[in-house]
Amino acid sequence: MSFWTAIVVIVAIIMVASVIMKRYEALGRGESGRSRDQDADKLAHQRETDRRELEELRERVKVLERIATDANASHALESRRVADEIEALRDR
């Protein structure tokens, strides 16, 4: 086998392997062997977790804004209500 024949054979092998890999990926399987459905499920679960965490953080910010804008409320009942809300958020 001559040098140039070996080069042509190597290039042909690489091209065939590339086509097989692309076809494999197009059928829904990535390099890690997981299907796209599994990746989509994992992403959807992460989005839901992030959404819940964002909602909890928004509630905490609302309480903190209320505390900051009350400016030492003179009503003991309202102050106690705010303190109870803070404790409820800590318990979560």
Stockholm file with secondary structure:
# STOCKHOLM 1.0

chainA/1-92         MSFWTAIVVIVAIIMVASVIMKRYEALGRGESGRSRDQDADKLAHQRETDRRELEELRERVKVLERIATDANASHALESRRVADEIEALRDR
#=GR chainA/1-92 SS CCHHHHHHHHHHHHHHHHHHHHHHHHTTBCTTSCBHHHHHHHHHHHHHHHHHHHHHHHHHHHHHHHHHHHCSCSCHHHHHHHHHHHHHHHHC
#=GC SS_cons        CCHHHHHHHHHHHHHHHHHHHHHHHHTTBCTTSCBHHHHHHHHHHHHHHHHHHHHHHHHHHHHHHHHHHHCSCSCHHHHHHHHHHHHHHHHC
//
